[in-house]
């Protein structure tokens, strides 16, 4: 994995965490919500 790919993956994770934190902060004031996160599942063979 190149450094560019690592940075891109890290940015995706940061964005997902920021969305999750915002959802948690909003849930303190609202009823429970369902958040749809896209998830990439990679099949790797060892």
Buried (B, 14 or more C-beta within 10 A) or exposed (E): EEEEEEEEEEEEEEEEEEEEEEBEEEEEEEEEEEEEEEEEEEEEEE
